[in-house]
């Protein structure tokens, strides 16, 4: 059976983007600011209006990634980061009522992982973890070519695991750079690209911290592939050496030798990941 076009929606704290996707290619796109301080229904109207700009008769379904915990079965979104009014929003029902098509909602890190499975580095792998590195650290888990969210959408929440005097996220994502340098990882990346010695040292130190998070992923999920995405992953060339140094402490070096750890090369990763949520749901329905 042919796969129809899919609308992928990426909801962030400041903007919402949507794309019509067919065979991994973006055919149309739309975006607008999110009125984050507005009432819940005003924000919802902005999300639906953005999707409406790209939907047409070729579209068979909708996928949406959100920066929050989701009741995946019912498509209810809870406590969206940076949108105070979105405490409990039945987003799946809203999409389906408006567009008369099946909709699938999940955490944005889970969407990233399943996007890599269908369209990116994970196409030839069965077991992978996608790790997003930005203001926070998220992870999505794919087991036997199916997304595994867990019953509470928490299967990849390694950023919340205690580490040192805080959590993994505080040492392996944006807070590390804010604490150590007072700026974001994107600013430090620009400095590293210009050869700034201090920025290069800081990224090496960051890589050693991130290596702990990668070891946690390896011990917990034993994947064949780990794909790094998000804004900080742009600096992979500057922190990879430190990360590899830390991974020398991994207990099962024979297994580590067979694991690929790569930076995502997928353009429009968030939109394609959202669209891939539809493909994952369809695969489940077909028993594959």
N, C-alpha and C positions, 0 to 999 in steps of 0.2 A: 504494500500500500504506500502510495506517495506521501511524503511528509509535506503538510501545508506550510504556508508562511506562518510565522509566530511573531507576536508583539512581545518584546522584552522591555520591562520598565525597571529603571534603577532609581530608587528613592534615596536621596541623601539628606543631610540636615539642612542644606542651603539650596539645593536644586533637585528637580526631578527630570529625568531624561527617558525618552522612549524611542524604540526603533522597530521597524518591521524587518524581520530577518528571514531569509530563505537560503537554505544550504550553507549556513555559516557566513552569509554576506548580508550586510546592512543595506537595505534598499531605500529606506526613508527614515528620517529621524526628526525628533522634536525635543525641545527643552524649555524650561521656564524656571524662574526662582520659586522656591517654596516659601509661602507666607508662614514661616515657622512659628511666629508668635500668635497666629490667628486661631480661631476656634477649630475644632476637629473637622467639622463639615466643610469649612472653607479650604482647609488643606486637602481634604479628600477631593473636592471639586477641582483643584489644581492638578492633582494626580490623574484623575479621569479625563480632564480636558487635554492633558498632554498625550495620553494614550489615544484619544480620539483623533488626534492629528495624523497618526500613522496607520490606523486600522483601515482595512478595506475588505472586500468580499473574499480575497484570497487567504485571509487569516483564519486559522483553525483554532487557535488558543492563545492564552496570555500567560506569561511568567513574570513575576515581580520579586526583586531582591530588596530587602529592607535592613537597615542597621539596628536590628532589635531581635528579641526573642519572639518566636512565632508558634502558635498552635497550628502545626502544619496540616493536620487533618481537616480542621475547620477554617483555616486561613485567617485566623484572628491575630492581629499584630498588637504586641504589648510594649509600652514604654519605649517609643522610638527616640533614639538619641537626638537631642537638639530640637525636638518638636514636642513641647510640654503637653499640648492638648491631646496627643495621641497616646493615651494610656491603654485603651482597649478598643481596637477598631476592626470590624469585620470586613477586611479588605477584599477577601475572595468573593463574598456575597455582593459587594458593591460593584466589582468588575463584572461579575456574571449577570447581574441585573441590568447594568448599563449596556453591555455589548453582546449579551446572549451567546457567550462562548465560555468554555471551561477556563478557569484561572487557577494558577498555582503560586503560592506565596511561600517564601523561605528567607532565612537570614542571608545577608549579602555574601558572607564568606562561603556558605554552602553553595550559593549560586556560582561564585567564582570557581569552586572546585569542579562542579558539574559542567561548567563552561569549558574548562580545560579538558575534561574527559571527551566531550563531543566535538570541540572545535580547535583545541590547542595541543599542548605538549602531551596530554594524556590519551590521545586517540588510540595508541597501540598498547595501553596498559590496562590491567584489570583492577589494581589496587593502588590508590593514590591519595595524597593529602594536599590540598591547596591551602597555603598560609598567606594571609594578607597582612602586610606590614604598613601601618600608617599611623594615625593618631592613636589607634589601638592595635591589638593583635587578635586576629580571628583565624579560624581554620575550618575547612570543610572536608569531610571524610567520604571517600568513595570505596566501597567494598564490592568486589566482584561486579564492577561496572554499574553499580547502583549507588546513589547517594544515600548515606546513612546519617540521619539527623538525630536519632534517638527519640524516645517518646516525649521529651520536653525540649527538643531542638537544641540540646546542649552537648552533643557528642564531640564537637570540636572546640569547646571553650577552654583550651589550654592556657589562654592568657590569664585566666582567673586562678590558676594553680599557685599556691604560695611559693615564693622564691626569695632568698636572702631576707631583707626586712620588709618585703612587700609581695608583689605578684610577678609572674613572668612578664605580663604586659608592661609593667613599670620599668623593666630592664631591657626588654626586647622589642620595643616599639617606640613611638614618638616621645613618650615621657623621658626616655634615656637621653635624648638630645636636648630636650628642654632643661633637664636637670644638670647635665654636664656642660652645656654650651649656651643655654638661654635662647636657642633658636630651634626651628624645626629641622627635621632630617633633610627636607628639600633644599633648605639654605645651605646646610653642610655639604650636600651632594654637589651643589654648584661650586663651592669652594674646593672640594676635592678634585673636581673636573679641571680646575685651574691650577692644580698641583699644590695647593696649600698644605703644608706639612702637618699643621695641627689638625686639620680636618681629616687627613689620611690616618693619623694616629688614632683619632677618635673612632673612625669607622673600623679600624682593626680591633679596638677594644669592644666596640659594639658587636662585631662578628663573634667574638668569644662568648659574649652573653647570649647572642642568638643561638650559638651552638648548643647551649643548654636546652632551649626550646625545641630545637631540632631533635636532640636526643630524646626528649619527652615524647615527641611524635613517633620516633622509631620504636621506643619501648612500648608505647600504648597501642600502635596500629600496625607496625611492621609493613609499611607500604613498599611498593616497587619504585615509586616516584614521589618526590616532594616538589611542588611548584610554588615559587615565591612570587607574590603579586603585591600591589599597593604601591604607594608613592615611594617608600623607602627602598623597595626592590630595585628601583632605578640605579641604586648605588651598589649593586651586587658585586661588581668588579673590585670595589674598595673594601668590602667586608668579607668576601669569600675566604680569603686566606686565614683571617682570625677565626671564622666559623669552622674551617677544616682543622685548625689547631685544636679547638675545643673538642671536636668529634674524635680526636685521637683517644679520648677517654671512654668512648663508647665500648661497652663490654664485648660486643659481638662483631669484631672487625671483619670477619669473613662474610657476615651478612651485609655490613655496610658497603662492602666493595661492590655489591650488586645493586645498590640503591642510587638512582639518579636524583640529584638536587639541582634544579635549574631555575632560572628567572623566567617568568612568563613573557612570551613574545607575542601574546595575543592582543591585537588591536581591538579596541572597544570591548575589553574583557568583561566589564560590568554588564553591559547590554546583552552581549552574547551569553553570559552566564545566566542572566534572568530568562532569556529565551530557552536556554537548555533545561530549565526547570520543567517546561512542558514536555520536552523529549524524555526526561527521566520519568515523569508521571506516565507517559504513554507506554514506555517500556515496562513499567510495573503492571499496567493494565493488561498488556499482552503476554505477561508471564515470562518476559525475557530478562 
